Every structure is written in structure tokens, then in C-alpha cells.
Amino acid sequence: MHRDARPAAWRRYLRFLGPDLEGDIDDELSFHLAERIEALRSEGRSEPAARAQALAEFGDVRDVRATLRTIDRRIEQRRSRAEWLASMVARIRHSLRVLVRQPSFTIPAVVTLSLGLAAAVAIYTLLDTIVLTPLPFPNAERLVALSSPMPKLNDTWGIARHQLFYYKQNARSIEEMGLYRASEATLTGDGTSTFAERVPIATVTSGIFDVLGIIPALGRLLTPEDNRNRDAAVVVLGHDLWMRRFGGDRMIVGRTIDLEGFPHQVVGVAPVNAQLPDRRVDLWLPDWADPAAAAQNNHVRQAVARLRPGVSAATAEADLAPLVLRMEEVFPAAYPNHWIRNSGFRTAVVPLRDDVVGATIARALWILLAGVGLVLVVALANVSNLFLVRADGRRREVLVRSALGARRGDLLVLHLTDALVVALLAATIAFALVRSALGVLAWFAPEGLPRLAEVHAGWATGLQLLALSLAIGLLLGLVTAGSARGDHAALRDASRGLTLSRRQVAVRGTLVVAQVALAVVLMAGAGLMVRSFQKLRGISPGFAPDGVATMDLALPAARFDAATRVATFYEQVSEQLRAIPGVTHVSMVEQLPLTGRSGCTGVVTNQPGAMGRAEQCVTTLQVAPGYFEALQIPVRGSAPTWDQMHQATGGAVVTRALAEVLWPGEDPIGRTIRCCSVGEGWFHVGGVVDDLYDAGLDAPKMQAVFFPLVPPPGADLQWLARGVSLVVRAPSMTPAQLFPLVQREVARLDPQVPVTNPRGLDEVVARSMARRTFTLTLLAVAATIALLLSAIGLYAVVSYVVSHRIGEIGIRMALGARSSQVARLVVQQALTLTSLGLMLGVGGALATTRVLGALLYEVQPGDPLVLSAVAVLLIAIALAASLAPTWRAAHVDPSTALRGE
């Protein structure tokens, strides 16, 4: 039991020798065995008998020893962990005390790092939520969107009803498929209230619920029978509307609500968060879709499908290609004269997430992430410089610790602890900044940015910040520890500061050059976006938006079932609103310019030849008289009047872009045009307007026809303009001031006609450029932060070099050097670093700004004006950053400097 080579027991408890578990266990067992032997001997047993009985009572000593060993090791592990934790707490408290006593280092380091972390994580959170995270639907990776590109017509349509049944029956790759059309409707009554409310609706085929995994919260959903019944007046309530308007009444199923003046029976309630891929829905209505109905070349519905397991979007598109070509044979009435081949008609299949997000948004967010990633790198370089400067200041302390016996590992832990504390402090501040930034981004983001409601800073954001900060802390600690290794000979001269090595200057200079280069890349990108924005702002939209307020007006279909009734009501509204003091013009239009919502409708002319009877798909809008006057759009010829409207003799107005296509080289006034090949009557072209835009100022000029509200006999329009935008020119009033007055006047005419969405037309113009503005602003913020950090880094390095060359400067001045010569040396160093960074940055900008090509407008990635402006700005900032160190160097007192040496 005894080990003679083992130290005495009392020595094993000296902490600096460490624990001896095996010896302790042997001593403990020996003690208890000896005690038991002694007790048995006192009872009269002999020594051998007492030892034998004691050993028998103890049992297997090896088992007892193993058990005790396990217990002791657990206790020792807990003690070690507690000691390690206590040691770490002590180190962290020491680091905090030191950092608090050094605010000139701590505040810049923490603030700089927190800005870089917050910018990077905020944009990554946007990208992750909008682009990378799967859509909130079951089997989201198998969901696809279908559309109908026609490259020969330079257009893209949706999917027709007959394609739904054709594809479901014949496509091997599609498991389920549904169609939908999203719009708005007026909820005019719910059995308890006649309050008119405009709500988002979707007319859908029943398959949409299966594709999106929607199950009813109450009642049932829409069925194929509802779709086959053209007169089905049933509706499924969205969960939000059910709670908001009906108080979550569970007896709602079976009740009737009035939609557009028509009664509809509620058959069910959708679950929480049930929505279409690209928008929320308050009411789900059945779309008429009968497989026995005749096929029509009417591709206006959006389609979502769920593919079979293991099938990709590309495979599904290839599967549909031969089916599309056979549609000319299967549906000859819908596609005569080789229409599909002549138009290049096909069915495109893309992952639903890509369709919802869009390539432009995804590209912009990736570019922004790259930009803020560069900001984080610049911030890291800046903080690294601060740590290196601090390490130089602590070099004597580190050498003293080393001389007194501190191991290299202890010194490494010292530097790592300081760096990790700074990084974690920065991460804490960054988390608060990210939460605030995401709120600002949600407010500032362009209208229609998908999935914005899902963006938030949660536990995942906190983990990202923690991981980043730990990695950065480790990197900073290792860099600092590496730079702090010094020569003990530096302690020999207690009267002199540590000298500045060429390697130290080179390291700091390299970091500054890198910061400047990255700042150039960001500034070049932001500058290109600014140039694009300036060029867009220089384009005339074709109308005068200042002083014009717009609001949405919707007429219930049940009571406004004829063009004459619609026109009469609009005329009454115009008369009432023109009577408001300050209002000069009033009109209505189906869709405002620059909203990108105008559809494509076929029109024909009576022009002889190939262009005559060939249907052209163009934008068609119905407008009330006074529209062109309200927007101050010059009309060559004549615009429709109310008298012409009542006489059904109103002429159409076309844009110059369309006139050049339909009547090239000819005067379009007096020509005739007809919508949709319906009827035998014609509209005469009474006027031509100059360039207007629909999708945006950077989009092609709009080819459009403005039809009057009431058509001539035999020239019926495809639909009635019951939903319009009011256009009210009132230069002395804001939209907010005008809105209640308009609501009051419309309510006097019909209280069940809602007026919603007040805004200025200048706001509409701004929204058309909102996505560019959003990207530009964020890039500009990133570039500004990088520029400021680069300036701070340059200032810090130049100041650092000057402070360590005071003795040299004193000697130079004592030998006759003038202040201007000393100043020139300092400025020369600042400009050298800036020039190196500028050269590298320009090369990087030429290579990287090409990714901005799709976001630019009439500006090339290597625009010399932008690069020249960036160079001038950086040189100016470099000079400004070197002013204080230059002044200090130029005013060194030689005698004081030499005494310090």
C-alpha cells in the first residue's frame, strides 16, 4: 500500500507542488485500515488475524481505490474549473480597470469596432432574411413560379387558366399547381356595419392552398367546385381581417358580407400568416376555372407550383417546353397562325424565392454586404493600429513582467484578455446599433421590398455578433502579442524611451494604406451611384409633380355597372373637389405614371399593311377629362372633354413612343385605334403627348393609349375603370391637408365609396427611384464611415511617427533645418501613404465596381470623373489629417527635444 518514493503527505498539500491524487488515496486507505486493525487488536485479536479481518471487511481494495480516484478527480476538475473561472474573472476585471483608465484608447477602439460590426451584421441580417432564408411555406425548396416570356415581343405574361389543367394533366414534374390574381376590393358591409374599407384580395384556384400548405383555421377553404361555379359568391377571410373587423367571431362562417356591393357567404377563415408569396391577403375569392371552358389567349394570372421530389426548376422547364409547343395543336382557337412560335412564347420556371426577391434586390443586397464587409475590414485595421500603438506604450511593462518570470503564455493571455474585452464591449454596443439600424432600414426601405416584415434582430443576430467579436478579439490579441515581443536590453536605459523600429512603422503604414485603398473602392462605388442618380434626376418625367396630390378611389361594382354611370360619378366628384378653395384641377386615371403597375393590352389600328390588323400589346389607360391639364402634360392636338364623354365621341391620346411604332413617319392625329379587337367601332386619335414613363425613369419610354371613360358605340373597352387614382392640383395645400376635405366631399356623393392612400405626386416620383436611393444611401454611409476611419488611421500613424521622431526633429532643427522643411517631411509621409492607398484603391475600384453595372444608369464603372473626384477628396482629407502632427513637428523646441533624448 505504501509508496516509498512518494513525498511526505504534508508536502503534497503545498499548492505550488500540485495535488497527488494517487498518494492521497493510498494515505486515506492506509489510515482507515490501520485504524480498523488497531480496533480489532484492542479486542484481543492478534496482529495477523486483525489485519486479515480488516482486509476482509474492506473488500476489494482496488475497487475502493478506483471509486475514490473517480471522486477525487471530479472534485479536482471542479476545483480547477472554479480556479480557472476565478482567474478569468480576475483577468477581465483587471482588463476593465486598465481600459477604463485609458479612455483615449478604449473609446475609439470600441466605437470604431462597434460601427464596423453593426454595419456588417445589419446588412447581413437583411440579406439572410430576404434572400437566403427559405420562404415560410412547407417544402419551400420545391416551390416554383411560372411565367410566360415572349422574347420576340419583348414582354412577359402570366399563365392562362387552360394551362393550369393542361400542365397538371401532362407535366410529369409538377405535383400541384395553383393560379392567383392579387388586387384590392371594397368591403362595403359585413352585416353589422356599412363602413366601406379597401382591402387586399386574391382570386385563386383551389390548388393554391395545397401548394402553399394553407389549412383552414375555421370552416373550409375554397374547393374545385367553387372554381367551376362561375357564379360562386363565397369568400375565405384572412386571419387579420377576421380579428380586426369581426373580433375573431367564431360564428362568422355562414354569414354574408358585401364585397363591391355584392353579397358573399363566408365559408372559412385562413390561419395566421396565411399569405401569397409576395403580399398579404384579407379576402380569398374563387377564380372561375373550368376545365371544360374554351381556352383563351389571356395570360394574366400568376402561377405557383410544387415540383415532385428531386425535380429542379430547370428540369421542370425542360419538361414543359414540348408541352408549350403542342399548345398550338391542342388549343388552335387560342393560338392561331403559329402564334406561339412567332412570339417566342414559352413557360419559364424559377424557384419561388428567386421570383419573390428578384435578381435586382438580391444583387443590391450582396453588393451592400460586400461594402459593409470592407467597412468592417477598415475598422479592424484601424483598431489594430490602436492596439499596436498601445502595445508599444506597454512594451516596457511587458518586458518587466517577463524579466520577473512571466511566461510567454501568461503574456499572451494578458493581450488576448484585453482584446476580447474590447471586442465584446463593441459587440454589445453593436447589437443595440443593429436593432436601431434595422428599424431605420425598415422605415427607409423602398416600397415593395419583399419580406421586410420578417427582418428583426433576435438571438441569431446576437450569436453572429458574439462569434464575430470573439474571432476579432483573438486576432487582435495575437497581433498585439506578436508585436510586443521585445529585447530585454531595452530595459537597460531607464532614462530613454523605447526606440521606434522600421518594422513598426512599416506595419502601421501598411494598415493605413489598406484602409485608404478600401475607402477608395467604397467611395468609387458610392460616387458611381451618385452620378447615376444625378442623371436620373435630370430626366424629365413628362409631367409636373409639384403641387399635385393623389388618392385612390374605388367604386362598388354592383352599383356602377356601366361606363356612363362611372363617368357621371367621376364628373360629380370633379365638380365637388374643384369647389374646394385652392384646388385648380381635378381628374382621374387608372394608374399613375412611374408606378410600374400598368398592364399590357392588345390594340389594333386600321392602318393598311402588316402593322394594320396586327395586334400590338401596349399600355392602355382610361382617363377622365382634365388629366393632362392637372399634370401639366402638353398635348399636341386635343384631349377629351366631359361634353365629348357624354356624347361618347371622346378621342384617344397616344404617346409619341407608341405613335412612332404604329404610324412611323406619319402624323397620328386623325388615325383610328381600337382596344382588344373587341367590336367594330374605333377611337379616333385626337392628341399626342411627349415621353412618359411607367416602370421608372431608367425604363423604356411608355408606349401607351389613353382612352376616355366612355367609349364610342361598338368600341367597348375590356373593363370599366372603377378603381382610379384621383389627381388633384392644389399648390397651396399638402396631401394631408387635402385628404379629409376630399373624403368629406366624396362621402356626400356616396358614403360607400372609400378614399384611401393620400400622397403627393412628387412622392410617387421619389418612390420610383427608391430602390436606387436605398442602395445609394447605404453605400454612401459605408463609404463615409470608411473614409472617416481612414482619416483617423492616417492621423494616428503620422502623429505616432512624429512623437517617436521628436529627438531626430530636434537634432535637425538644431543643425539649421527650418520649420517648413520639417513640415514638408511630415506632409510627404502622409501623402506617400495616401498615394499608395489611392493607387491600390483605384485598381481595386476598376476591378470591383463592374458588379454595379446593373444598378448604374448611363455611367460606366470606370468613370474618370468619379475616380478623379475620389482622388482629390482623399488627398484633401490626408492633408487635413496631417495638419495637427505637422504643426506639432514644425514647432518642436530643439533644446527641449534634445534634453528628452
Secondary structure, DSSP 8 states (H G I E B T S, - for coil): ---TTS--HHHHTSGGG---HHHHHHHHHHHHHHHHHHHHHHTT--HHHHHHHHHHHH--HHHHHHHHHHHHHHHHHHHHHHHHHHHHHHHHHHHHHHHHT-HHHHHHHHHHHHHHHHHHHHHHHHHIIIIIS--SSTTGGGEEEEEEEETTTTEEE-B-HHHHHHHHHH-SSEEEEEEEEEEEEEEEE-SS----EEEEEEEE-THHHHHHT---SEE----HHHHH-TT--EEEE-HHHHHHHHTT-TT-TT-EEEETTEEEEEEEE--TT-EETTEE-SEEEE----TTS---S---BEEEEEE-TT--HHHHHHHHHHHHHHHHHHSTTTS-TTHHHHHT---EEEEHHHHHH-HHHHHHHHHHHHHHHHHHHHHHHHHHHHHHHHHHHTHHHHHHHHHTT--HHHHHHHHHHHHHHHHHHHHHHHHHHHHHHHHHHHHHS-TT-TTGGG----HHHHHHHHHHHHHHHHHHHHHHHHHH---GGGGS-TTS-----HHHHHHHHHHHHHHHHHHHHHHHHHHHHHHHHHHHHTS--SS--TTEEEEEEE--TTT--SHHHHHHHHHHHHHHHHTSTT--EEEEESS-TTSS----EEEEE--SSTTTSS-EEEEEEEE-TTHHHHTT--EEE----HHHHHTT---EEEEHHHHHHHSTTS--TT-EEEETT-SS--EEEEEEE----SS-TTS----EEEEESS--TT---SS---EEEEEEE-TTS-HHHHHHHHHHHHHHH-TTS-EEEEEEHHHHHHHHTHHHHHHHHHHHHHHHHHHHHHHHHHHHHHHHHHHHTHHHHHHHHHTT--HHHHHHHHHHHHHHHHHHHHHHHHHHHHHHGGGGGGG-SS--TT-HHHHHHHHHHHHHHHHHHTHHHHHHHHT--HHHHHHH-
